[in-house]
Amino acid sequence: MNRNNARKNKDFVKADKIRDELEDKGVLIEDKDDKTHWKFK
């Protein structure tokens, strides 16, 4: 399951876990206007 699917299914625990795993790898996730923006550290 990808993060957007988890958010769509309101599985916010899974979505947050995926976000945290990405952040540990240097990817910052920003959700805005029903879209996900990726930024790199």
Buried (B, 14 or more C-beta within 10 A) or exposed (E): EEBBEBBEEEBEEBBBEBBEEBEEEEEEBEEEEEEEEEEEE
